[in-house]
């Protein structure tokens, strides 16, 4: 009988020890992997600098695209203090035009120069090139720009007769519920100049086209700098959503419905 009691006590002790160990075990969840960039192409400047172009995905598409650059001198040493400038150009044969962009600056967290380009059309309409100037020395890349699956950039003529380019900064994923949303707004000053618009206000109305309903609690985008407008959109379900934007300047409506589309 004593042997049985001792055995039961020993089992209880072992069980308790195991539970205590489990309670004190710290379970760590791996962090989100740092985003990586995909190499697009490499070219050489007239000064024998090697310029390598990167993007977030291997296939560039219409709309906003982050563009990254590394630069090495003729000996293969990285150059991190150069003046790097973009020059995007669409050659349609009978005409040429540029598009909105921001010149890259060096980002120490990824050891690359980072900027962006808003490709306003696909390569089906002509040939896109991206000139990358390093301290005045040019390297040129020919790019294949595919059509985005949804409308993420659009040209809209305002009541003032000016053309405005509205583009959507795409997150990796959209979720049911509240989502941060960011737009870029530029104006077409000429075929080669697209300055950021910094003095507009926006009224955003999400609408699910297939189900014919909207959503509550959305927060209209406001200007946060250099043509970026940030807001929040509430997706109540997955599906095809259209973001309707009323563009206003000093209380005057400039365009009633500059819309972009999302599908998730």
DRENPA-3360 file (N, C-alpha, C; in nm, 2 decimals, always signed):
BEGIN
1 = XXXXXXXX = +0.08/-0.12/+0.00/+0.00/+0.00/+0.00/+0.09/+0.13/+0.00 ~ +0.20/+0.12/+0.08/+0.29/+0.23/+0.09/+0.35/+0.25/-0.05 ~ +0.38/+0.14/-0.12/+0.45/+0.16/-0.25/+0.35/+0.22/-0.35 ~ +0.22/+0.19/-0.34/+0.12/+0.25/-0.43/+0.11/+0.40/-0.40 ~ +0.11/+0.44/-0.27/+0.10/+0.58/-0.23/+0.22/+0.66/-0.28 ~ +0.34/+0.60/-0.26/+0.46/+0.67/-0.31/+0.46/+0.69/-0.46 ~ +0.41/+0.58/-0.53/+0.41/+0.59/-0.67/+0.31/+0.70/-0.72 ~ +0.20/+0.71/-0.65/+0.10/+0.82/-0.69/+0.16/+0.95/-0.66;
9 = XXXXXXXX = +0.23/+0.97/-0.55/+0.29/+1.10/-0.51/+0.40/+1.13/-0.61 ~ +0.48/+1.04/-0.65/+0.59/+1.06/-0.75/+0.53/+1.11/-0.88 ~ +0.42/+1.04/-0.93/+0.36/+1.08/-1.05/+0.30/+1.22/-1.05 ~ +0.24/+1.25/-0.93/+0.19/+1.39/-0.92/+0.30/+1.49/-0.92 ~ +0.41/+1.46/-0.86/+0.53/+1.55/-0.86/+0.58/+1.57/-1.00 ~ +0.59/+1.46/-1.07/+0.64/+1.47/-1.21/+0.54/+1.55/-1.29 ~ +0.41/+1.53/-1.28/+0.31/+1.60/-1.35/+0.31/+1.75/-1.32 ~ +0.33/+1.78/-1.19/+0.33/+1.92/-1.15/+0.46/+1.99/-1.21;
17 = XXXXXXXX = +0.57/+1.92/-1.20/+0.69/+1.98/-1.25/+0.68/+2.01/-1.40 ~ +0.62/+1.91/-1.47/+0.60/+1.93/-1.62/+0.51/+2.05/-1.65 ~ +0.41/+2.07/-1.57/+0.32/+2.18/-1.59/+0.39/+2.31/-1.56 ~ +0.47/+2.31/-1.45/+0.54/+2.43/-1.42/+0.64/+2.47/-1.53 ~ +0.71/+2.37/-1.58/+0.80/+2.40/-1.69/+0.73/+2.46/-1.81 ~ +0.61/+2.40/-1.84/+0.53/+2.45/-1.96/+0.49/+2.59/-1.93 ~ +0.45/+2.63/-1.81/+0.40/+2.76/-1.78/+0.51/+2.86/-1.80 ~ +0.64/+2.82/-1.77/+0.75/+2.92/-1.77/+0.82/+2.92/-1.90;
25 = XXXXXXXX = +0.78/+2.83/-2.00/+0.84/+2.83/-2.13/+0.79/+2.96/-2.21 ~ +0.89/+3.03/-2.26/+0.86/+3.15/-2.34/+0.85/+3.11/-2.48 ~ +0.74/+3.13/-2.54/+0.72/+3.10/-2.69/+0.75/+3.22/-2.77 ~ +0.84/+3.22/-2.85/+0.87/+3.34/-2.94/+0.82/+3.32/-3.08 ~ +0.76/+3.42/-3.13/+0.71/+3.42/-3.27/+0.80/+3.49/-3.36 ~ +0.84/+3.43/-3.46/+0.94/+3.49/-3.56/+0.88/+3.63/-3.60 ~ +0.97/+3.73/-3.61/+0.93/+3.86/-3.66/+0.90/+3.85/-3.81 ~ +0.83/+3.96/-3.85/+0.80/+3.97/-4.00/+0.93/+3.99/-4.08;
33 = XXXXXXXX = +0.96/+3.91/-4.17/+1.08/+3.92/-4.25/+1.09/+4.06/-4.31 ~ +1.21/+4.11/-4.32/+1.24/+4.23/-4.38/+1.21/+4.22/-4.53 ~ +1.14/+4.32/-4.59/+1.11/+4.32/-4.73/+1.24/+4.31/-4.81 ~ +1.23/+4.23/-4.92/+1.35/+4.22/-5.01/+1.31/+4.28/-5.14 ~ +1.41/+4.32/-5.22/+1.38/+4.37/-5.35/+1.43/+4.28/-5.46 ~ +1.37/+4.28/-5.57/+1.40/+4.19/-5.68/+1.48/+4.27/-5.79 ~ +1.59/+4.21/-5.83/+1.67/+4.27/-5.93/+1.60/+4.27/-6.07 ~ +1.60/+4.39/-6.13/+1.53/+4.41/-6.26/+1.63/+4.40/-6.37;
41 = XXXXXXXX = +1.74/+4.48/-6.36/+1.84/+4.49/-6.47/+1.96/+4.56/-6.42 ~ +2.07/+4.55/-6.50/+2.20/+4.63/-6.47/+2.24/+4.70/-6.59 ~ +2.29/+4.82/-6.57/+2.35/+4.90/-6.68/+2.47/+4.97/-6.64 ~ +2.54/+5.03/-6.73/+2.67/+5.10/-6.70/+2.66/+5.24/-6.75 ~ +2.71/+5.34/-6.67/+2.71/+5.48/-6.70/+2.83/+5.50/-6.79 ~ +2.83/+5.63/-6.85/+2.95/+5.67/-6.93/+3.07/+5.68/-6.85 ~ +3.06/+5.68/-6.71/+3.17/+5.69/-6.63/+3.21/+5.56/-6.57 ~ +3.16/+5.45/-6.63/+3.18/+5.31/-6.59/+3.13/+5.28/-6.45;
49 = XXXXXXXX = +3.03/+5.35/-6.40/+2.96/+5.31/-6.28/+2.86/+5.20/-6.31 ~ +2.85/+5.10/-6.23/+2.75/+4.99/-6.25/+2.63/+5.03/-6.17 ~ +2.51/+5.04/-6.24/+2.39/+5.07/-6.18/+2.30/+4.95/-6.19 ~ +2.25/+4.91/-6.08/+2.15/+4.80/-6.07/+2.02/+4.84/-6.02 ~ +1.91/+4.81/-6.10/+1.78/+4.85/-6.07/+1.70/+4.74/-6.00 ~ +1.62/+4.77/-5.90/+1.54/+4.68/-5.82/+1.40/+4.73/-5.81 ~ +1.31/+4.64/-5.78/+1.17/+4.67/-5.75/+1.12/+4.57/-5.65 ~ +0.99/+4.59/-5.60/+0.93/+4.50/-5.50/+0.89/+4.37/-5.57;
57 = XXXXXXXX = +0.86/+4.37/-5.69/+0.82/+4.25/-5.76/+0.90/+4.24/-5.90 ~ +0.91/+4.12/-5.95/+0.99/+4.10/-6.07/+0.91/+4.16/-6.19 ~ +0.78/+4.17/-6.19/+0.70/+4.22/-6.29/+0.65/+4.36/-6.25 ~ +0.70/+4.46/-6.32/+0.64/+4.60/-6.30/+0.51/+4.61/-6.36 ~ +0.42/+4.69/-6.30/+0.29/+4.71/-6.36/+0.25/+4.86/-6.34 ~ +0.14/+4.90/-6.41/+0.09/+5.03/-6.41/+0.06/+5.08/-6.27 ~ +0.08/+5.20/-6.24/+0.06/+5.26/-6.11/+0.18/+5.29/-6.04 ~ +0.17/+5.30/-5.91/+0.28/+5.33/-5.82/+0.38/+5.21/-5.81;
65 = XXXXXXXX = +0.51/+5.24/-5.83/+0.61/+5.13/-5.81/+0.73/+5.19/-5.73 ~ +0.76/+5.13/-5.62/+0.89/+5.16/-5.56/+1.00/+5.12/-5.65 ~ +1.10/+5.20/-5.67/+1.22/+5.17/-5.75/+1.34/+5.19/-5.67 ~ +1.43/+5.09/-5.67/+1.56/+5.10/-5.59/+1.68/+5.09/-5.68 ~ +1.79/+5.15/-5.64/+1.91/+5.15/-5.72/+2.03/+5.13/-5.63 ~ +2.13/+5.05/-5.68/+2.26/+5.04/-5.62/+2.36/+5.09/-5.72 ~ +2.47/+5.15/-5.67/+2.57/+5.20/-5.76/+2.71/+5.16/-5.72 ~ +2.79/+5.11/-5.81/+2.92/+5.07/-5.78/+3.02/+5.14/-5.88;
73 = XXXXXXXX = +3.14/+5.18/-5.83/+3.23/+5.24/-5.92/+3.30/+5.14/-6.00 ~ +3.40/+5.18/-6.09/+3.46/+5.09/-6.18/+3.54/+4.98/-6.11 ~ +3.57/+5.00/-5.98/+3.65/+4.90/-5.91/+3.55/+4.80/-5.83 ~ +3.42/+4.83/-5.84/+3.33/+4.74/-5.77/+3.29/+4.79/-5.63 ~ +3.33/+4.91/-5.59/+3.30/+4.96/-5.46/+3.17/+5.03/-5.46 ~ +3.09/+5.01/-5.36/+2.96/+5.07/-5.35/+2.97/+5.22/-5.33 ~ +2.89/+5.29/-5.40/+2.88/+5.44/-5.39/+2.75/+5.47/-5.32 ~ +2.76/+5.54/-5.20/+2.64/+5.56/-5.12/+2.61/+5.71/-5.10;
81 = XXXXXXXX = +2.69/+5.80/-5.17/+2.67/+5.94/-5.15/+2.65/+6.02/-5.28 ~ +2.61/+5.94/-5.38/+2.59/+6.01/-5.52/+2.46/+6.08/-5.52 ~ +2.45/+6.17/-5.62/+2.33/+6.23/-5.66/+2.26/+6.14/-5.77 ~ +2.15/+6.08/-5.73/+2.09/+5.98/-5.83/+1.95/+6.04/-5.87 ~ +1.93/+6.05/-6.00/+1.81/+6.11/-6.05/+1.74/+6.01/-6.15 ~ +1.61/+6.01/-6.15/+1.53/+5.93/-6.24/+1.48/+6.02/-6.36 ~ +1.46/+5.95/-6.47/+1.41/+6.02/-6.59/+1.32/+5.92/-6.67 ~ +1.20/+5.89/-6.62/+1.11/+5.80/-6.69/+1.06/+5.86/-6.82;
89 = XXXXXXXX = +1.04/+5.77/-6.92/+0.99/+5.82/-7.05/+0.92/+5.71/-7.13 ~ +0.80/+5.75/-7.17/+0.72/+5.66/-7.26/+0.73/+5.72/-7.40 ~ +0.78/+5.63/-7.49/+0.79/+5.67/-7.63/+0.68/+5.59/-7.71 ~ +0.58/+5.67/-7.76/+0.46/+5.61/-7.83/+0.48/+5.62/-7.98 ~ +0.60/+5.66/-8.02/+0.62/+5.67/-8.17/+0.59/+5.81/-8.22 ~ +0.47/+5.85/-8.21/+0.43/+5.98/-8.25/+0.44/+6.09/-8.15 ~ +0.46/+6.05/-8.02/+0.47/+6.14/-7.91/+0.54/+6.07/-7.80 ~ +0.59/+6.15/-7.70/+0.66/+6.11/-7.59/+0.61/+6.18/-7.46;
97 = XXXXXXXX = +0.61/+6.11/-7.35/+0.57/+6.18/-7.23/+0.64/+6.11/-7.11 ~ +0.65/+6.18/-7.00/+0.70/+6.12/-6.87/+0.59/+6.08/-6.78 ~ +0.61/+6.08/-6.65/+0.51/+6.05/-6.56/+0.55/+6.10/-6.42 ~ +0.46/+6.09/-6.32/+0.50/+6.13/-6.19/+0.61/+6.04/-6.13 ~ +0.71/+6.10/-6.06/+0.81/+6.02/-5.99/+0.88/+6.11/-5.89 ~ +0.96/+6.04/-5.80/+1.04/+6.11/-5.70/+1.18/+6.05/-5.71 ~ +1.28/+6.14/-5.72/+1.42/+6.09/-5.73/+1.46/+6.01/-5.60 ~ +1.54/+5.91/-5.62/+1.58/+5.83/-5.51/+1.68/+5.89/-5.41;
105 = XXXXXXXX = +1.67/+5.86/-5.29/+1.77/+5.90/-5.19/+1.82/+5.77/-5.12 ~ +1.94/+5.77/-5.06/+2.00/+5.65/-5.01/+1.93/+5.61/-4.88 ~ +1.89/+5.49/-4.87/+1.83/+5.43/-4.75/+1.92/+5.34/-4.68 ~ +1.97/+5.37/-4.56/+2.07/+5.29/-4.49/+2.01/+5.16/-4.45 ~ +1.88/+5.15/-4.43/+1.83/+5.02/-4.38/+1.83/+4.91/-4.49 ~ +1.84/+4.95/-4.61/+1.84/+4.85/-4.72/+1.96/+4.86/-4.81 ~ +2.05/+4.96/-4.78/+2.17/+4.99/-4.86/+2.14/+5.01/-5.00 ~ +2.03/+5.08/-5.03/+2.00/+5.11/-5.17/+1.94/+5.25/-5.18;
113 = XXXXXXXX = +1.95/+5.31/-5.29/+1.87/+5.44/-5.32/+1.73/+5.40/-5.35 ~ +1.63/+5.47/-5.29/+1.49/+5.44/-5.30/+1.41/+5.56/-5.35 ~ +1.34/+5.54/-5.45/+1.24/+5.65/-5.50/+1.12/+5.58/-5.55 ~ +1.04/+5.65/-5.63/+0.92/+5.58/-5.69/+0.89/+5.64/-5.83 ~ +0.82/+5.56/-5.91/+0.77/+5.60/-6.04/+0.62/+5.56/-6.05 ~ +0.54/+5.65/-6.10/+0.40/+5.61/-6.12/+0.38/+5.59/-6.27 ~ +0.38/+5.47/-6.32/+0.37/+5.44/-6.46/+0.22/+5.45/-6.50 ~ +0.19/+5.55/-6.58/+0.05/+5.58/-6.62/-0.01/+5.50/-6.73;
121 = XXXXXXXX = +0.07/+5.41/-6.79/+0.02/+5.32/-6.89/+0.11/+5.20/-6.91 ~ +0.06/+5.10/-6.97/+0.14/+4.98/-6.99/+0.23/+4.99/-7.11 ~ +0.32/+4.89/-7.13/+0.41/+4.89/-7.25/+0.34/+4.85/-7.37 ~ +0.21/+4.82/-7.36/+0.13/+4.79/-7.48/+0.12/+4.91/-7.57 ~ +0.13/+5.03/-7.51/+0.11/+5.15/-7.59/+0.24/+5.21/-7.64 ~ +0.35/+5.15/-7.61/+0.48/+5.21/-7.65/+0.59/+5.15/-7.57 ~ +0.70/+5.22/-7.56/+0.82/+5.17/-7.49/+0.86/+5.26/-7.37 ~ +0.86/+5.20/-7.26/+0.91/+5.27/-7.14/+1.06/+5.25/-7.12;
129 = XXXXXXXX = +1.13/+5.36/-7.09/+1.26/+5.36/-7.05/+1.27/+5.44/-6.92 ~ +1.37/+5.40/-6.84/+1.40/+5.47/-6.71/+1.55/+5.51/-6.72 ~ +1.57/+5.64/-6.73/+1.71/+5.69/-6.72/+1.74/+5.70/-6.57 ~ +1.86/+5.66/-6.54/+1.91/+5.67/-6.40/+2.04/+5.75/-6.41 ~ +2.05/+5.87/-6.36/+2.17/+5.95/-6.37/+2.24/+5.95/-6.23 ~ +2.37/+5.92/-6.24/+2.45/+5.91/-6.12/+2.56/+6.03/-6.13 ~ +2.54/+6.13/-6.05/+2.63/+6.25/-6.06/+2.64/+6.30/-6.20 ~ +2.53/+6.29/-6.28/+2.53/+6.34/-6.41/+2.56/+6.24/-6.52;
137 = XXXXXXXX = +2.60/+6.12/-6.48/+2.63/+6.02/-6.58/+2.51/+5.92/-6.59 ~ +2.47/+5.90/-6.71/+2.34/+5.83/-6.74/+2.36/+5.69/-6.77 ~ +2.27/+5.61/-6.71/+2.24/+5.47/-6.75/+2.10/+5.46/-6.78 ~ +2.06/+5.38/-6.89/+1.92/+5.37/-6.93/+1.88/+5.23/-6.93 ~ +1.75/+5.21/-6.88/+1.69/+5.08/-6.87/+1.56/+5.08/-6.95 ~ +1.54/+4.98/-7.03/+1.42/+4.95/-7.10/+1.33/+4.86/-7.02 ~ +1.21/+4.90/-6.99/+1.12/+4.83/-6.89/+1.00/+4.78/-6.96 ~ +0.95/+4.66/-6.91/+0.83/+4.61/-6.95/+0.72/+4.63/-6.84;
145 = XXXXXXXX = +0.63/+4.72/-6.87/+0.53/+4.76/-6.77/+0.39/+4.69/-6.81 ~ +0.35/+4.60/-6.73/+0.22/+4.53/-6.75/+0.10/+4.61/-6.70 ~ -0.02/+4.58/-6.75/-0.14/+4.64/-6.69/-0.16/+4.58/-6.56 ~ -0.19/+4.67/-6.46/-0.23/+4.62/-6.33/-0.36/+4.55/-6.34 ~ -0.39/+4.45/-6.25/-0.51/+4.37/-6.26/-0.64/+4.46/-6.23 ~ -0.62/+4.57/-6.16/-0.73/+4.66/-6.13/-0.68/+4.81/-6.16 ~ -0.77/+4.90/-6.16/-0.74/+5.04/-6.20/-0.68/+5.10/-6.07 ~ -0.55/+5.12/-6.07/-0.48/+5.18/-5.96/-0.42/+5.32/-5.99;
153 = XXXXXXXX = -0.44/+5.36/-6.11/-0.40/+5.50/-6.15/-0.49/+5.55/-6.25 ~ -0.52/+5.68/-6.25/-0.62/+5.74/-6.35/-0.59/+5.88/-6.37 ~ -0.62/+5.93/-6.50/-0.61/+6.07/-6.53/-0.75/+6.13/-6.54 ~ -0.76/+6.24/-6.47/-0.89/+6.31/-6.46/-0.88/+6.46/-6.49 ~ -0.96/+6.51/-6.58/-0.96/+6.65/-6.61/-1.06/+6.72/-6.51 ~ -1.00/+6.82/-6.45/-1.08/+6.90/-6.35/-1.17/+7.01/-6.41 ~ -1.25/+7.07/-6.34/-1.33/+7.18/-6.38/-1.25/+7.30/-6.42 ~ -1.12/+7.30/-6.38/-1.03/+7.41/-6.41/-0.95/+7.38/-6.54;
161 = XXXXXXXX = -0.99/+7.27/-6.61/-0.92/+7.23/-6.73/-0.79/+7.16/-6.71 ~ -0.74/+7.14/-6.59/-0.61/+7.08/-6.56/-0.63/+6.93/-6.55 ~ -0.53/+6.85/-6.60/-0.53/+6.71/-6.58/-0.47/+6.67/-6.45 ~ -0.53/+6.58/-6.38/-0.48/+6.53/-6.25/-0.46/+6.38/-6.26 ~ -0.35/+6.34/-6.20/-0.32/+6.19/-6.19/-0.33/+6.15/-6.05 ~ -0.43/+6.06/-6.03/-0.45/+6.00/-5.90/-0.40/+5.85/-5.90 ~ -0.32/+5.82/-5.80/-0.27/+5.68/-5.80/-0.28/+5.63/-5.65 ~ -0.29/+5.50/-5.64/-0.31/+5.43/-5.52/-0.18/+5.35/-5.48;
169 = XXXXXXXX = -0.14/+5.37/-5.35/-0.02/+5.30/-5.30/-0.08/+5.17/-5.25 ~ -0.04/+5.06/-5.31/-0.09/+4.93/-5.28/-0.02/+4.86/-5.16 ~ -0.10/+4.82/-5.06/-0.04/+4.74/-4.95/-0.02/+4.60/-5.00 ~ +0.06/+4.52/-4.92/+0.08/+4.38/-4.96/-0.06/+4.30/-4.96 ~ -0.14/+4.33/-4.85/-0.27/+4.27/-4.84/-0.37/+4.37/-4.80 ~ -0.50/+4.35/-4.84/-0.61/+4.42/-4.78/-0.68/+4.33/-4.69 ~ -0.75/+4.38/-4.59/-0.82/+4.30/-4.49/-0.97/+4.35/-4.48 ~ -1.05/+4.25/-4.44/-1.19/+4.29/-4.40/-1.18/+4.38/-4.27;
177 = XXXXXXXX = -1.24/+4.49/-4.27/-1.23/+4.59/-4.16/-1.16/+4.71/-4.20 ~ -1.11/+4.78/-4.11/-1.04/+4.91/-4.13/-0.90/+4.89/-4.19 ~ -0.87/+4.96/-4.30/-0.74/+4.96/-4.36/-0.68/+5.10/-4.38 ~ -0.55/+5.12/-4.36/-0.49/+5.24/-4.40/-0.49/+5.24/-4.55 ~ -0.52/+5.36/-4.61/-0.52/+5.38/-4.75/-0.44/+5.51/-4.78 ~ -0.36/+5.50/-4.89/-0.28/+5.62/-4.93/-0.29/+5.64/-5.08 ~ -0.31/+5.77/-5.11/-0.32/+5.81/-5.25/-0.20/+5.91/-5.28 ~ -0.17/+5.92/-5.41/-0.08/+6.02/-5.46/-0.16/+6.11/-5.56;
185 = XXXXXXXX = -0.14/+6.24/-5.55/-0.21/+6.33/-5.64/-0.11/+6.42/-5.71 ~ -0.10/+6.42/-5.84/-0.01/+6.50/-5.92/-0.10/+6.57/-6.03 ~ -0.04/+6.68/-6.08/-0.10/+6.75/-6.19/-0.01/+6.74/-6.31 ~ -0.07/+6.75/-6.43/+0.01/+6.75/-6.55/+0.04/+6.89/-6.60 ~ +0.16/+6.94/-6.56/+0.20/+7.07/-6.60/+0.24/+7.08/-6.75 ~ +0.30/+6.97/-6.79/+0.34/+6.95/-6.93/+0.36/+6.80/-6.96 ~ +0.40/+6.77/-7.08/+0.42/+6.63/-7.11/+0.54/+6.57/-7.03 ~ +0.62/+6.65/-6.98/+0.74/+6.60/-6.90/+0.74/+6.64/-6.76;
193 = XXXXXXXX = +0.64/+6.72/-6.71/+0.64/+6.77/-6.58/+0.51/+6.74/-6.51 ~ +0.52/+6.67/-6.39/+0.40/+6.63/-6.31/+0.42/+6.66/-6.17 ~ +0.41/+6.78/-6.13/+0.43/+6.82/-5.99/+0.33/+6.77/-5.90 ~ +0.36/+6.75/-5.77/+0.27/+6.70/-5.67/+0.17/+6.81/-5.63 ~ +0.05/+6.77/-5.61/-0.06/+6.86/-5.56/-0.07/+6.85/-5.41 ~ -0.05/+6.96/-5.35/-0.04/+6.96/-5.20/-0.15/+7.04/-5.13 ~ -0.25/+7.10/-5.20/-0.35/+7.19/-5.14/-0.49/+7.14/-5.16 ~ -0.51/+7.02/-5.19/-0.64/+6.96/-5.22/-0.70/+6.90/-5.09;
201 = XXXXXXXX = -0.83/+6.88/-5.09/-0.89/+6.79/-4.99/-0.97/+6.69/-5.07 ~ -0.99/+6.57/-5.00/-1.06/+6.46/-5.07/-1.18/+6.41/-4.99 ~ -1.28/+6.37/-5.05/-1.39/+6.30/-4.99/-1.40/+6.16/-5.05 ~ -1.38/+6.06/-4.97/-1.37/+5.92/-5.02/-1.50/+5.85/-4.99 ~ -1.55/+5.78/-5.09/-1.67/+5.70/-5.08/-1.64/+5.56/-5.14 ~ -1.62/+5.46/-5.05/-1.60/+5.32/-5.10/-1.74/+5.26/-5.14 ~ -1.73/+5.19/-5.25/-1.86/+5.13/-5.30/-1.83/+4.99/-5.36 ~ -1.90/+4.89/-5.31/-1.88/+4.75/-5.36/-1.98/+4.74/-5.48;
209 = XXXXXXXX = -1.92/+4.74/-5.60/-1.99/+4.75/-5.73/-2.09/+4.63/-5.75 ~ -2.04/+4.51/-5.72/-2.12/+4.39/-5.75/-2.24/+4.37/-5.65 ~ -2.23/+4.43/-5.53/-2.33/+4.41/-5.43/-2.41/+4.54/-5.41 ~ -2.37/+4.65/-5.47/-2.44/+4.78/-5.46/-2.45/+4.83/-5.32 ~ -2.34/+4.84/-5.25/-2.35/+4.90/-5.12/-2.21/+4.96/-5.08 ~ -2.22/+5.04/-4.98/-2.09/+5.11/-4.94/-2.05/+5.05/-4.80 ~ -1.98/+5.14/-4.72/-1.94/+5.09/-4.59/-1.93/+5.22/-4.50 ~ -1.94/+5.19/-4.37/-1.94/+5.31/-4.27/-1.80/+5.33/-4.22;
217 = XXXXXXXX = -1.79/+5.45/-4.15/-1.68/+5.48/-4.06/-1.55/+5.50/-4.14 ~ -1.56/+5.54/-4.26/-1.43/+5.57/-4.34/-1.38/+5.71/-4.30 ~ -1.25/+5.72/-4.31/-1.18/+5.85/-4.28/-1.13/+5.91/-4.41 ~ -1.17/+6.03/-4.45/-1.13/+6.09/-4.57/-0.98/+6.11/-4.57 ~ -0.91/+6.09/-4.69/-0.77/+6.12/-4.69/-0.73/+6.26/-4.68 ~ -0.62/+6.29/-4.61/-0.57/+6.43/-4.59/-0.43/+6.43/-4.63 ~ -0.39/+6.55/-4.68/-0.25/+6.57/-4.73/-0.15/+6.56/-4.61 ~ -0.05/+6.47/-4.63/+0.06/+6.46/-4.53/+0.19/+6.50/-4.58;
225 = XXXXXXXX = +0.20/+6.54/-4.71/+0.33/+6.59/-4.76/+0.36/+6.53/-4.90 ~ +0.41/+6.62/-4.98/+0.46/+6.59/-5.12/+0.36/+6.51/-5.20 ~ +0.23/+6.55/-5.19/+0.13/+6.49/-5.27/+0.07/+6.36/-5.22 ~ +0.11/+6.32/-5.10/+0.06/+6.20/-5.04/-0.07/+6.23/-4.95 ~ -0.17/+6.16/-4.97/-0.30/+6.18/-4.90/-0.33/+6.05/-4.82 ~ -0.34/+6.05/-4.69/-0.36/+5.93/-4.61/-0.50/+5.93/-4.55 ~ -0.57/+5.82/-4.55/-0.70/+5.80/-4.48/-0.72/+5.66/-4.44 ~ -0.84/+5.62/-4.41/-0.87/+5.49/-4.37/-1.00/+5.45/-4.44;
233 = XXXXXXXX = -1.00/+5.32/-4.49/-1.11/+5.27/-4.56/-1.16/+5.14/-4.49 ~ -1.29/+5.13/-4.48/-1.35/+5.01/-4.41/-1.41/+4.92/-4.52 ~ -1.35/+4.80/-4.53/-1.41/+4.70/-4.62/-1.49/+4.60/-4.54 ~ -1.62/+4.60/-4.56/-1.70/+4.51/-4.48/-1.70/+4.37/-4.52 ~ -1.65/+4.34/-4.64/-1.64/+4.21/-4.69/-1.54/+4.20/-4.81 ~ -1.50/+4.09/-4.85/-1.41/+4.08/-4.96/-1.49/+4.10/-5.09 ~ -1.42/+4.13/-5.20/-1.48/+4.15/-5.33/-1.43/+4.27/-5.41 ~ -1.51/+4.32/-5.50/-1.47/+4.43/-5.58/-1.52/+4.56/-5.53;
241 = XXXXXXXX = -1.42/+4.64/-5.48/-1.45/+4.77/-5.43/-1.40/+4.88/-5.52 ~ -1.48/+4.98/-5.53/-1.44/+5.10/-5.60/-1.43/+5.22/-5.50 ~ -1.31/+5.29/-5.50/-1.29/+5.40/-5.42/-1.32/+5.53/-5.50 ~ -1.43/+5.59/-5.47/-1.47/+5.72/-5.53/-1.41/+5.84/-5.46 ~ -1.34/+5.93/-5.53/-1.28/+6.04/-5.47/-1.33/+6.17/-5.53 ~ -1.38/+6.25/-5.44/-1.42/+6.39/-5.48/-1.30/+6.48/-5.45 ~ -1.25/+6.55/-5.55/-1.13/+6.63/-5.53/-1.17/+6.78/-5.52 ~ -1.13/+6.84/-5.41/-1.17/+6.98/-5.39/-1.04/+7.07/-5.36;
249 = XXXXXXXX = -1.06/+7.19/-5.40/-0.95/+7.29/-5.38/-1.01/+7.42/-5.32 ~ -0.97/+7.45/-5.20/-1.03/+7.57/-5.13/-1.18/+7.57/-5.13 ~ -1.24/+7.46/-5.10/-1.38/+7.45/-5.09/-1.45/+7.43/-5.22 ~ -1.38/+7.44/-5.34/-1.44/+7.43/-5.47/-1.42/+7.29/-5.53 ~ -1.52/+7.22/-5.58/-1.51/+7.09/-5.64/-1.44/+7.10/-5.77 ~ -1.33/+7.03/-5.78/-1.25/+7.02/-5.90/-1.28/+6.90/-5.99 ~ -1.31/+6.79/-5.92/-1.35/+6.67/-5.99/-1.44/+6.59/-5.90 ~ -1.56/+6.55/-5.95/-1.66/+6.48/-5.86/-1.63/+6.34/-5.84;
257 = XXXXXXXX = -1.56/+6.27/-5.93/-1.55/+6.12/-5.92/-1.42/+6.07/-5.98 ~ -1.31/+6.09/-5.91/-1.19/+6.03/-5.96/-1.18/+5.89/-5.88 ~ -1.20/+5.78/-5.96/-1.22/+5.66/-5.89/-1.10/+5.56/-5.92 ~ -1.07/+5.47/-5.82/-0.98/+5.36/-5.84/-1.04/+5.24/-5.79 ~ -0.99/+5.12/-5.83/-1.05/+4.99/-5.80/-0.96/+4.90/-5.72 ~ -1.03/+4.82/-5.63/-0.96/+4.72/-5.55/-1.03/+4.59/-5.56 ~ -0.96/+4.48/-5.57/-1.02/+4.35/-5.57/-0.94/+4.26/-5.48 ~ -1.01/+4.20/-5.37/-0.94/+4.11/-5.29/-1.04/+4.01/-5.23;
% end
